[in-house]
Amino acid sequence: MIRPVSNRLLLRYGAVAAAAALACTACSGSGGNAVRPPAAAAASSPAAPASPSADPLDPAAIKAAMKKATAVHVKGSDGGTTFDMQINRDSVSGSISKDGAAVPLVRVGDKVWIKFTRGMAKISGRPAGARSPLDDKWVSMDSPMAQGFGEGLKLFLDFDVFVSGMASETDQPGFGTGQPADVAGTLALRYENDSTTIFIEAVEPHRLLRLESPKQGTMEFSGWDQPVPAKAPPAAEIYSGPGS
C-alpha cells in the first residue's frame, strides 16, 4: 500500500517538474533536474459570520468522510505555481501552471499523459522561438523519456493517495475549537494551529473545503462526489517519436 503523502510532497512531484525535465530531455538529449516550486505566503480568508456549532476538530471523522468520496475538484497555488484539477477515482483532468505557462494533464485508469504547450519553452528554459518535437503533443508517462519521474506524477494523480494526503493535514497538533466561517457560500468551521488554517464543512460529512499554509500555499476543494470523467487524448495527438 502507498503511504499517504503531504500537500508539500504532492506539489513537489507535480506535472511542472515532470514537464520541465521532459522538455530539457527533448531539447538537449539529457535529463533535467526537477523544478521545485517555491513556497510563498498564502493570504488567509476572513472568517464570515455563520451559525454552525463550533466543535473540536475530529480528524478521524474527516478522514473517513473524505476517503469515501468519489471525486473532488481542487484548485490551489504555491508561489508561482497554480493548479486546477478534477480528480475522480478512475480519471483526472486539469492543468498545472508555472509562472503563467500551463501544463495540461490527463489520467485515465493507470495511464497518464501531459501535453506540451508553447509555454513549456518558458518552463524548461528553451530559447524563445525554439521548437521541439514534443510541441502540442501528449506524452505518456509510461514512455522511456519519463523514466524517473513518471511514477511521481502518477502518485500525484492517484485519488486515494491525494485525498489521504490532504486528510492527513488534520492530524497536525494544536488545532483549537472551530470558528464559524463561509467558504464560497458553504457553511464551514475554521481551525488554526501555528502553521496551518483549515476549513471543514460545518455539517456532515465534514470534508475539507480549504487549506492555507505560509509554507505549503493554498488549496480549495469543491464538487465532492461530483465526478466529471476524463477521456484519453486522441491517438493522433500522442507523441510517437524517439523516446516514446
Secondary structure, 3 states (H helix, E strand, C coil): CCCCCCHHHHHHCCHHHHHHHHHHHHHHCCCCCCCCCCCCCCCCCCCCCCCCCCCECCHHHHHHHHHCCCEEEEEEEECCEEEEEEEECCEEEEEEEECCEEEEEEEECCEEEEECCCCHHHHHCCCCCCCCCCCCCEEECCCHHHCCCHHHHHHHCCHHHHHHHHHHHHHCCCCCECEEEEECCEEEEEEECCCCEEEEECCCCCCEEEEEECCCEEEEEECCCCCCCCCCCCHHHECCCCCC
